[in-house]
Amino acid sequence: MVATRELEAWFLGAKESLRGVRGIKPGANAPPDPESVRGAKERLSRNMERGRSYFEVDDQPAFAATFDLAAARTRCPSFQFLCDELRRLLAEIAVA
């Protein structure tokens, strides 16, 4: 399993932690079911200050470095799955 639709759905799931980062509006809130959003990139753009829009090459690294992992795990089942699998793989490596 990978991001259900777009990697950016994980950013939507932790949007409160991105407030003020690269133009995300101070009052931006996560949608109830971020992974069901079609057009997550466009949704991020709509949550940015006037004159800004989401641009993967510039914004994705900053958002990835900042977003709240716990919020994304709680709201995005595919992100929780990724975390669980990484934890499992790291445990296997540690035992080997």
Secondary structure, 3 states (H helix, E strand, C coil): CCCCCCCHHHHHHCHHHHCCCCCECCCCCCCCCHHHCCCHHHHHHHCECCCCCCCHHHHHHHHHHHCCHHHHHHHCHHHHHHHHHHHHHHHHHHHC
